[in-house]
Amino acid sequence: MNYSIIAYIIGSILKLEAVFMLLPCITALIYQEQSGFAFLITMVICLIIGFLLTIKKTGNKVFHAKEGFVTVALSWLILSIAGAAPFVISGSIPDPVDALFETVSGFTTTGSSILSDVEALSHCMLFWRSFTHWIGGMGVLVFILCLLPLTGGYHMNLMKAESPGPSVNRLVPKVQSTAKILYTIYLGMTLLQILLLLIGKMPLFDTLCITFGTAGTGGFGIKNSSIAGYSTYIQVIVTIFMILFGINFNVYFLLLTRKFTQAFKHEEVRYYLGIIAFSTIIIALNTKHLFQNIGTAFQQSAFQVGSIITTTGYSTTDFNQWPALSKTILVLLMFIGACAGSTGGGFKVSRLIILCKTARKELTLCLHPNAVKKVKMDGKAIPHEVVRTTNIFLFVYVLVFGLSVLLISIDNFDLTTNFTAVAATFNNIGPGLEMVGPTQNFGLFSHFSKCVLIFDMLAGRLEIFPLLILFKKDTWKKF
């Protein structure tokens, strides 16, 4: 285990987090809020620890997969703890467990909240709360890769450990260049949404916070009604960008490099858009009696489908009151999730495709035992290693999910509440159903259950294994 490089990267992340906290400090100055001092105190602490960890340049920059998993897991834990400090110091969320839950929910782009009155927070706290979505959306380690001159190909292990999906590929030969391209696309789409929302006469502060939540597919609202109080134009723009941020960023790179044929043949994206279209139509027809006309039903259905499948979690209506068919579809979409290589969470459409094609292959082999059939995606054979890891991921995913539901059932809430609470946090969605529905919050759970759900949010964002590997004894052996 190369402890020196791990410490160096964690120190760099703490310094970067201190820089990010300048923005809520500026917000506090603009609105003349005293709670901004909490960010200054946290910045000083982060900078001191960060400089102590990076003051000595590491000579050994060898970075294997083990270091990649450990660094990513520890980085997200430390990032979340430091990010929660301003809430505790300012008294906005005085309970450390609640503050950590809110911050982890932000960085993991989950959007689940323990707050019953969001509007009671100061502007700088609301800004930081939403900005954590944007930071965590593409991944803080991916941002670090843009800046740190790690040698060799070892830093690909960082990107693989943090990026969602069954496999991660370079867009260009250099990993550092790949990270820069990803963040350029991410920033460009963010700025475009800000512009379009401003055209819709949305206040600048609201525009920034809502865009951060959309880009990171997080879903923290700055109003108790989430997005319901905004115009139809704004809701439509948010719907479109939620769906766009749920698309594999490789597709945008292909479009930018004018490889249109490859982009439009991307199998995962076609299934992703097809699932959205099909779900929207079914839910719109099922809920049309709840709205003024069929057009409104389609618009509201598209928003909620886009919000749930991309794991954003914004809401424009209380879908907990929708018919059982519509709620069932939304729960299924929670598990499907967005595309691999996007800012969205969930199981990922690509994994679902691989599992379905693997099942079809096995059925064929039952009928024709001597047949030679490969699982393909986008016309290319999927390596056996990817199929194997997908199957293992499904097993561990179900195991962690079931255990989490069992553990939080100690609080003695109903099954729907417990099941959808874990589904919402583990898949980084935000709202669930019943007592954790879109008009409710997660403050009702005990500290123990909140800790379980915090683990689920981190495990869901980091695709389980980087977090689980921390509990393996062999991980911490130096050689």
Residue, then its C-alpha position, 0 to 999 in steps of 0.5 A: m500500500n502506497y500510503s504517501i501518495i494516498a495522503y498526498i491526494i487526500g491533502s490535495i482534495l482538502k485544499l481544493e475543498a477549501v477553494f470551493m468554499l470561497l463561493p459560499c463565503i462570497t454568497a454570505l458577503i452578498y447577503q450579509e450573513q454571519s453564517g459565512f464565518a463557518f466556511l472561513i473556519t472550515m477553510v482554515i482547518c482544511l488548508i492546514i491539514g491539506f498543506l501538512l499532507t502535501i508539504k512533502k512531495t512523494g517520490n513513489k507515484v506508483f498507483h495500483a488498483k488497491e490504492g485507487f479504491v482506498t483513495v477514492a473511498l477515504s477521499w469521499l469520507i473526508l470530503s463529506i466530513a469537512g463539508a458537514a463542518p459549516f452546518v454544525i459550526s453555524g448551527s444550521i444543522p447542529d446535530p453532527v449525524d444530521a449534518l453528515f447525512e445532508t452533506v453526504s447526500g449532497f456530494t453523492t448527488t442523492g438529494s435525500s434530506i433531513l430538513s423539514d424547512v429548507e427555506a429556513l437556511s441562509h443563502c450561503m448554506l443553501f448555495w453550499r448544499s446545492f454546490t456539493h451536487w455539482i462537485g460530486g456529480m462528475g467526481v472530485l477525483v476526476f477534477i483532481l486528475c485534471l490538476l495532479p501530474l501523476t506519472g504513468g498509467y496508474h491514475m486510470n485506477l482513480m478514474k475507474a474507482e470513482s466513475p459509475g458504470p461497468s467499465v471506464n474507457r479513455l476518450v483520448p490516450k492520456v487520462q489527464s486529457t480525458a478528465k479535462i474533456l469530461y469537465t469541459i463538457y460538464l461545465g459547458m452543459t452547466l453554463l448552457q442550462i444557467l443561460l436558458l433558465l435566466i432567459g426564463k426569468m428565474p432569479l440568479f441565485d435560484t438558477l445557480c442552485i437548481t442548475f447545480g442540482t440538475a447537472g449533478t443529478g442531485g435534486f436539493g431544492i431551495k424551496n420546500s415545494s422543490i420545483a413546483g413553484y416555478s413556471t412550466y418553461i423552467q420545469v421543461i428546461v430542467t426536465i431536458f437537462m436532467i435527461l441530458f446529464g443522465i446520458n453517457f458523456n462519451v456520446y457527447f465526446l463523439l458528437l464533438t469529434r463529429k463521429f455522429t454514426q457512433a454516437f447515434k448507434h450507442e445502444e445504452v443511450r437508445y435503451y435509456l431514451g426508450i425507457i423514458a419515453f415508454s414510462t412517460i406515456i404509461i404514467a401520463l395515461n394513468t394519471k391524466h385524470l389528476f391534471q387539467n389536460i393530457g398535455t399537463a399530464f405528459q409534462q408532469s410525467a416526463f419531469q418525474v420520469g426524468s427526475i427518477i431515472t436520472t436519480t436527480g430527485y426534483s419533484t413538481t407534484d406529490f407522486n406519492q398520491w399517484p395510482a399504484l401503476s405509476k408509483t410502481i413504474l417510478v420505483l422500478l426506474m429508481f433501480i434502473g438508473a441512468c447511463a454509465g459514464s453520466t452523473g446519474g446513479g442507480f444500477k445503470v442501463s448498461r448493466l441491465i442490458i448486459l444481464c438481459k443479453t446474458a440471460r438470453k444467451e443462457l436460454t439459447l445454450c439450453l436449447h443448443p448446448n454446442a452453440v457459440k454465442k457471445v454477448k455483444m453491445d454496440g456490435k462489439a463482444i463484451p469481455h467475459e470479465v465485464v459480464r462476470t463483474t456485472n453478475i457479482f455486482l448484482f449479487v453484492y447490490v442485492l445483498v447490501f440492499g436487503l441488509s440495509v432494509l433489515l437494519i433500518s426496520i429496527d425503527n419500526f416504520d412500514l415496509t414501503t417507507n423502509f424499502t423506498a428509503v434504501a432504494a432512494t439512498f442506495n440508488n442516489i435518488g432522493p425521495g421515496l414513498e410514504m413517510v419519505g415521499p417527495t413532501q416528507n424528509f428523512g429526519l424521522f429515522s434514528h441516528f443508527s438508521k441514518c448511519v446505515l443510509i449514509f453508508d448506502m449513499l456512499a456505496g451507491r455513488l462509489e459502486i459499492f466495492p471501493l467502500l467495502i474494500l476498506f473493511k478487508k484486512d489485506t487492504w491495509k498491508k503495506f506490501 
